[in-house]
Amino acid sequence: SHIMSHCEPDWLKLLWVDARCTEEELESAEELAFVKPVGGGGTDMGVGLKYVSEMTNKPETLVILTDGYTPWGTAIDDVNIIWGITEKSITAPHGKTIHIEVSK
């Protein structure tokens, strides 16, 4: 919601990644209230990065939220990757890592 309202991107896609990638496009922050996660475990961010690398219209920036327990995949040329990782002991091998505090 914050990204959409403050950065005003031309478009925003949510990619739900587990063993495969499911895409959902949003046009407004209000639509986030109706989003339901898709998939269920076996997360492989390499699958998501491969999906993005094959997109015709690649994003300028990719924000990935994960606990960090995943195969990392390969960086994508000309795409900034920001990893929001909940596990403080894990840092992504490429892109920028930001550790996120999660309340329990």
LOKOLLUM-746639 format. One record per residue: residue number from 1; x, y, z of N, C-alpha, C, CB in turn. Coordinates in steps of 0.001 Angstrom, whole numbers, plus 500000, padded with zeros to 6 digits. Glycine has a CB too. Example, Ala and Ser with C-alpha at 12.3 -4.5 7.8 and 13.67 -1.06 7.14 Angstrom:
2
+-----+--------+--------+--------+--------+--------+--------+--------+--------+--------+--------+--------+--------+
: seq :   n_px :   n_py :   n_pz :  ca_px :  ca_py :  ca_pz :   c_px :   c_py :   c_pz :  cb_px :  cb_py :  cb_pz :
+-----+--------+--------+--------+--------+--------+--------+--------+--------+--------+--------+--------+--------+
:   1 : 513190 : 494310 : 507800 : 512300 : 495500 : 507800 : 513200 : 496700 : 507800 : 511308 : 495527 : 509046 :
:   2 : 512850 : 497750 : 507080 : 513670 : 498940 : 507140 : 512900 : 500030 : 507870 : 514084 : 499402 : 505725 :
+-----+--------+--------+--------+--------+--------+--------+--------+--------+--------+--------+--------+--------+
END
This chain:
104
+-----+--------+--------+--------+--------+--------+--------+--------+--------+--------+--------+--------+--------+
: seq :   n_px :   n_py :   n_pz :  ca_px :  ca_py :  ca_pz :   c_px :   c_py :   c_pz :  cb_px :  cb_py :  cb_pz :
+-----+--------+--------+--------+--------+--------+--------+--------+--------+--------+--------+--------+--------+
:   1 : 500822 : 498814 : 500000 : 500000 : 500000 : 500000 : 500870 : 501255 : 500000 : 499063 : 499995 : 501202 :
:   2 : 501906 : 501239 : 500842 : 502809 : 502392 : 500938 : 503540 : 502621 : 499612 : 503830 : 502185 : 502080 :
:   3 : 504009 : 501571 : 498989 : 504708 : 501692 : 497703 : 503777 : 502320 : 496670 : 505210 : 500303 : 497211 :
:   4 : 502545 : 501842 : 496608 : 501611 : 502351 : 495601 : 501238 : 503809 : 495846 : 500355 : 501500 : 495580 :
:   5 : 501002 : 504179 : 497105 : 500559 : 505545 : 497369 : 501697 : 506561 : 497374 : 499845 : 505594 : 498685 :
:   6 : 502897 : 506164 : 497760 : 504007 : 507120 : 497852 : 504908 : 507139 : 496622 : 504837 : 506810 : 499057 :
:   7 : 505110 : 505992 : 496010 : 506005 : 505927 : 494844 : 505248 : 506095 : 493531 : 506760 : 504600 : 494834 :
:   8 : 503941 : 505861 : 493569 : 503087 : 505987 : 492398 : 503646 : 505265 : 491162 : 502883 : 507445 : 492082 :
:   9 : 503856 : 503947 : 491283 : 504376 : 503205 : 490128 : 503359 : 503180 : 488991 : 504746 : 501767 : 490534 :
:  10 : 503856 : 503006 : 487769 : 502974 : 502871 : 486609 : 502117 : 501607 : 486729 : 503800 : 502837 : 485303 :
:  11 : 502681 : 500572 : 487323 : 501964 : 499320 : 487523 : 502604 : 498564 : 488666 : 501957 : 498467 : 486236 :
:  12 : 501851 : 497655 : 489248 : 502360 : 496837 : 490333 : 501790 : 495438 : 490170 : 501996 : 497439 : 491724 :
:  13 : 502659 : 494458 : 490227 : 502229 : 493062 : 490160 : 502654 : 492376 : 491440 : 502822 : 492336 : 488912 :
:  14 : 501752 : 491585 : 491983 : 502090 : 490699 : 493085 : 502390 : 489348 : 492467 : 500933 : 490611 : 494155 :
:  15 : 503506 : 488765 : 492867 : 503828 : 487413 : 492422 : 503843 : 486530 : 493659 : 505205 : 487358 : 491653 :
:  16 : 502993 : 485553 : 493675 : 502959 : 484575 : 494756 : 503873 : 483437 : 494324 : 501483 : 484067 : 495060 :
:  17 : 504916 : 483174 : 495103 : 505929 : 482200 : 494692 : 506019 : 481071 : 495712 : 507305 : 482880 : 494523 :
:  18 : 505843 : 479861 : 495231 : 506179 : 478664 : 495993 : 506977 : 477797 : 495032 : 504883 : 477911 : 496559 :
:  19 : 506499 : 476636 : 494648 : 507203 : 475827 : 493646 : 506885 : 476337 : 492236 : 506811 : 474329 : 493781 :
:  20 : 505888 : 477243 : 492130 : 505552 : 477892 : 490864 : 505213 : 479350 : 491168 : 504353 : 477162 : 490138 :
:  21 : 504941 : 480118 : 490142 : 504691 : 481552 : 490297 : 503299 : 481887 : 489771 : 505772 : 482388 : 489555 :
:  22 : 502525 : 482600 : 490580 : 501194 : 483058 : 490188 : 501193 : 484580 : 490226 : 500081 : 482466 : 491125 :
:  23 : 500668 : 485203 : 489185 : 500722 : 486660 : 489033 : 499358 : 487290 : 489301 : 501205 : 487034 : 487623 :
:  24 : 499402 : 488467 : 489946 : 498183 : 489230 : 490193 : 498528 : 490710 : 490005 : 497600 : 488948 : 491640 :
:  25 : 497844 : 491388 : 489104 : 498140 : 492800 : 488827 : 497180 : 493697 : 489599 : 498048 : 493094 : 487307 :
:  26 : 497719 : 494778 : 490171 : 496918 : 495732 : 490934 : 497020 : 497112 : 490302 : 497374 : 495778 : 492409 :
:  27 : 495923 : 497829 : 490334 : 495904 : 499183 : 489792 : 495794 : 500235 : 490883 : 494759 : 499337 : 488818 :
:  28 : 495399 : 499835 : 492103 : 495274 : 500806 : 493193 : 495571 : 500137 : 494529 : 493862 : 501435 : 493209 :
:  29 : 495940 : 500953 : 495508 : 496224 : 500453 : 496851 : 494969 : 499844 : 497485 : 496773 : 501584 : 497737 :
:  30 : 493804 : 500353 : 497123 : 492548 : 499854 : 497679 : 492324 : 498374 : 497345 : 491377 : 500689 : 497157 :
:  31 : 492835 : 497944 : 496210 : 492662 : 496543 : 495805 : 493371 : 495575 : 496750 : 493181 : 496343 : 494387 :
:  32 : 494359 : 496050 : 497493 : 495093 : 495178 : 498412 : 494176 : 494562 : 499471 : 496214 : 495960 : 499092 :
:  33 : 493098 : 495250 : 499824 : 492163 : 494732 : 500819 : 491500 : 493438 : 500361 : 491101 : 495772 : 501128 :
:  34 : 491483 : 493189 : 499050 : 490800 : 492019 : 498506 : 491760 : 490913 : 498067 : 489945 : 492432 : 497339 :
:  35 : 493049 : 491124 : 498270 : 494063 : 490156 : 497842 : 494102 : 488971 : 498804 : 495456 : 490826 : 497759 :
:  36 : 494093 : 487785 : 498238 : 494224 : 486550 : 499013 : 495450 : 485797 : 498517 : 492937 : 485663 : 498897 :
:  37 : 496364 : 485430 : 499436 : 497559 : 484686 : 499007 : 497198 : 483408 : 498255 : 498426 : 484340 : 500217 :
:  38 : 498046 : 483070 : 497292 : 497852 : 481884 : 496461 : 499072 : 480989 : 496636 : 497637 : 482266 : 494950 :
:  39 : 498875 : 479689 : 496641 : 499992 : 478755 : 496740 : 500075 : 478165 : 498128 : 501304 : 479442 : 496384 :
:  40 : 501226 : 477542 : 498410 : 501321 : 476943 : 499739 : 502589 : 476183 : 500023 : 500201 : 476047 : 499940 :
:  41 : 503666 : 476861 : 500236 : 504869 : 476184 : 500716 : 505795 : 475720 : 499610 : 504487 : 475017 : 501547 :
:  42 : 506971 : 475267 : 500025 : 507984 : 474859 : 499070 : 508551 : 476045 : 498324 : 507414 : 473861 : 498096 :
:  43 : 508678 : 477171 : 499023 : 509092 : 478412 : 498374 : 510438 : 478289 : 497683 : 509145 : 479524 : 499383 :
:  44 : 510491 : 478727 : 496429 : 511719 : 478746 : 495637 : 511767 : 480086 : 494906 : 511781 : 477532 : 494624 :
:  45 : 512441 : 481068 : 495493 : 512503 : 482399 : 494886 : 513206 : 482371 : 493533 : 513218 : 483370 : 495818 :
:  46 : 513990 : 481333 : 493261 : 514582 : 481176 : 491939 : 513506 : 481060 : 490865 : 515492 : 479950 : 491907 :
:  47 : 512385 : 480411 : 491201 : 511253 : 480294 : 490274 : 510684 : 481682 : 489982 : 510146 : 479362 : 490862 :
:  48 : 510536 : 482500 : 491023 : 510017 : 483851 : 490842 : 510958 : 484731 : 490037 : 509754 : 484485 : 492181 :
:  49 : 512259 : 484639 : 490316 : 513221 : 485453 : 489573 : 513290 : 485030 : 488109 : 514608 : 485352 : 490214 :
:  50 : 513187 : 483738 : 487848 : 513164 : 483270 : 486455 : 511920 : 483803 : 485751 : 513200 : 481715 : 486391 :
:  51 : 510786 : 483777 : 486425 : 509533 : 484284 : 485871 : 509701 : 485760 : 485488 : 508368 : 484108 : 486890 :
:  52 : 510262 : 486554 : 486398 : 510455 : 487986 : 486132 : 511449 : 488191 : 484988 : 510951 : 488714 : 487405 :
:  53 : 512514 : 487399 : 484953 : 513524 : 487562 : 483898 : 512954 : 487293 : 482510 : 514702 : 486632 : 484153 :
:  54 : 511866 : 486513 : 482439 : 511239 : 486183 : 481152 : 510089 : 487123 : 480794 : 510731 : 484755 : 481179 :
:  55 : 509775 : 488074 : 481671 : 508692 : 489025 : 481389 : 509100 : 489965 : 480262 : 508325 : 489836 : 482658 :
:  56 : 508156 : 490294 : 479407 : 508416 : 491252 : 478334 : 508639 : 492644 : 478908 : 507252 : 491269 : 477329 :
:  57 : 507789 : 493037 : 479859 : 507875 : 494339 : 480505 : 508395 : 494133 : 481929 : 506486 : 495066 : 480508 :
:  58 : 509722 : 494090 : 482074 : 510322 : 493835 : 483385 : 510169 : 495050 : 484296 : 511810 : 493469 : 483234 :
:  59 : 510036 : 494815 : 485598 : 509953 : 495932 : 486531 : 511319 : 496596 : 486702 : 509417 : 495457 : 487891 :
:  60 : 511305 : 497851 : 487091 : 512546 : 498552 : 487424 : 513077 : 498042 : 488763 : 512318 : 500092 : 487474 :
:  61 : 512146 : 497795 : 489694 : 512505 : 497327 : 491033 : 511606 : 496167 : 491421 : 512396 : 498472 : 492071 :
:  62 : 512214 : 495185 : 492059 : 511509 : 494002 : 492540 : 511677 : 493964 : 494053 : 512050 : 492683 : 491863 :
:  63 : 510570 : 493948 : 494790 : 510606 : 493845 : 496248 : 510126 : 492446 : 496602 : 509717 : 494958 : 496942 :
:  64 : 510984 : 491699 : 497280 : 510672 : 490317 : 497625 : 510575 : 490200 : 499137 : 511742 : 489339 : 497060 :
:  65 : 509460 : 489666 : 499627 : 509266 : 489431 : 501057 : 509360 : 487939 : 501303 : 507896 : 489999 : 501554 :
:  66 : 510249 : 487544 : 502223 : 510496 : 486129 : 502487 : 511080 : 485949 : 503886 : 511447 : 485534 : 501425 :
:  67 : 510979 : 484721 : 504409 : 511667 : 484425 : 505663 : 513151 : 484164 : 505395 : 511018 : 483206 : 506371 :
:  68 : 513513 : 483947 : 504135 : 514908 : 483729 : 503766 : 515276 : 482274 : 503570 : 515789 : 484311 : 504799 :
:  69 : 514371 : 481371 : 503887 : 514645 : 479949 : 503708 : 514181 : 479543 : 502316 : 513940 : 479089 : 504810 :
:  70 : 515024 : 479814 : 501329 : 514657 : 479616 : 499931 : 515897 : 479491 : 499068 : 513780 : 480765 : 499432 :
:  71 : 515835 : 478787 : 497958 : 516872 : 478939 : 496949 : 516764 : 480370 : 496405 : 516725 : 477859 : 495795 :
:  72 : 517886 : 481022 : 496177 : 517891 : 482455 : 495854 : 517703 : 482778 : 494385 : 519163 : 483055 : 496307 :
:  73 : 518031 : 481878 : 493513 : 517950 : 482220 : 492098 : 519077 : 483158 : 491702 : 516602 : 482855 : 491777 :
:  74 : 518975 : 483683 : 490505 : 520019 : 484528 : 489927 : 519536 : 485956 : 489796 : 520456 : 483992 : 488562 :
:  75 : 520418 : 486911 : 490062 : 520078 : 488329 : 489879 : 519640 : 488559 : 488432 : 521292 : 489250 : 490242 :
:  76 : 518840 : 489588 : 488227 : 518320 : 489914 : 486893 : 518956 : 491225 : 486442 : 516746 : 490021 : 486896 :
:  77 : 519575 : 491225 : 485252 : 520178 : 492449 : 484722 : 519151 : 493567 : 484662 : 520774 : 492201 : 483328 :
:  78 : 519554 : 494754 : 485051 : 518733 : 495969 : 484965 : 517479 : 495945 : 485842 : 518324 : 496189 : 483543 :
:  79 : 517416 : 495073 : 486849 : 516305 : 495064 : 487801 : 516889 : 495172 : 489208 : 515425 : 493765 : 487648 :
:  80 : 516500 : 496223 : 489928 : 516925 : 496371 : 491322 : 516131 : 495385 : 492166 : 516723 : 497844 : 491834 :
:  81 : 516816 : 494635 : 493018 : 516126 : 493672 : 493873 : 516329 : 494080 : 495325 : 516642 : 492219 : 493625 :
:  82 : 515208 : 494234 : 496037 : 515227 : 494524 : 497464 : 514586 : 493334 : 498163 : 514477 : 495873 : 497801 :
:  83 : 515339 : 492717 : 499060 : 514852 : 491559 : 499805 : 514411 : 492025 : 501184 : 515948 : 490449 : 499913 :
:  84 : 513146 : 491829 : 501536 : 512660 : 492040 : 502897 : 512639 : 490688 : 503570 : 511240 : 492717 : 502921 :
:  85 : 513614 : 490454 : 504460 : 513794 : 489123 : 505053 : 513473 : 489169 : 506543 : 515243 : 488610 : 504829 :
:  86 : 512641 : 488242 : 507003 : 512237 : 488217 : 508406 : 513243 : 487504 : 509305 : 510894 : 487552 : 508534 :
:  87 : 514057 : 486616 : 508763 : 515067 : 485899 : 509561 : 516331 : 486747 : 509631 : 515382 : 484485 : 508950 :
:  88 : 516626 : 487275 : 510812 : 517745 : 488219 : 510976 : 519114 : 487637 : 510621 : 517780 : 488708 : 512394 :
:  89 : 519269 : 486328 : 510711 : 520574 : 485718 : 510449 : 520817 : 485449 : 508963 : 520697 : 484423 : 511222 :
:  90 : 519844 : 485761 : 508115 : 519966 : 485454 : 506687 : 520066 : 486743 : 505875 : 518763 : 484608 : 506206 :
:  91 : 521048 : 486780 : 504966 : 521216 : 487890 : 504033 : 521246 : 487318 : 502623 : 522520 : 488709 : 504342 :
:  92 : 520536 : 487965 : 501714 : 520495 : 487494 : 500328 : 521865 : 487637 : 499670 : 519434 : 488272 : 499525 :
:  93 : 522219 : 486720 : 498743 : 523516 : 486770 : 498078 : 523624 : 487840 : 496989 : 523812 : 485438 : 497483 :
:  94 : 522518 : 488446 : 496628 : 522534 : 489531 : 495637 : 521390 : 490479 : 495953 : 522415 : 488978 : 494172 :
:  95 : 521440 : 491675 : 495413 : 520430 : 492680 : 495723 : 520692 : 493295 : 497090 : 519025 : 492068 : 495675 :
:  96 : 519736 : 494037 : 497602 : 519852 : 494693 : 498906 : 518936 : 493985 : 499888 : 519499 : 496210 : 498813 :
:  97 : 519470 : 493630 : 501050 : 518691 : 492977 : 502097 : 518266 : 493997 : 503144 : 519500 : 491839 : 502751 :
:  98 : 516990 : 493976 : 503493 : 516465 : 494747 : 504612 : 515805 : 493734 : 505530 : 515450 : 495883 : 504145 :
:  99 : 516223 : 493718 : 506807 : 515613 : 492774 : 507751 : 514359 : 493401 : 508330 : 516608 : 492382 : 508886 :
: 100 : 513288 : 492606 : 508346 : 511976 : 493059 : 508799 : 511639 : 492389 : 510125 : 510886 : 492753 : 507737 :
: 101 : 511265 : 493203 : 511102 : 510832 : 492689 : 512400 : 509373 : 492265 : 512278 : 511017 : 493761 : 513534 :
: 102 : 509094 : 491035 : 512682 : 507729 : 490509 : 512619 : 507251 : 490277 : 514042 : 507656 : 489186 : 511775 :
: 103 : 506090 : 490857 : 514401 : 505550 : 490605 : 515739 : 504943 : 489213 : 515789 : 504492 : 491672 : 516124 :
: 104 : 505120 : 488598 : 516905 : 504620 : 487215 : 517039 : 503443 : 487170 : 517949 : 505702 : 486282 : 517559 :
+-----+--------+--------+--------+--------+--------+--------+--------+--------+--------+--------+--------+--------+
END
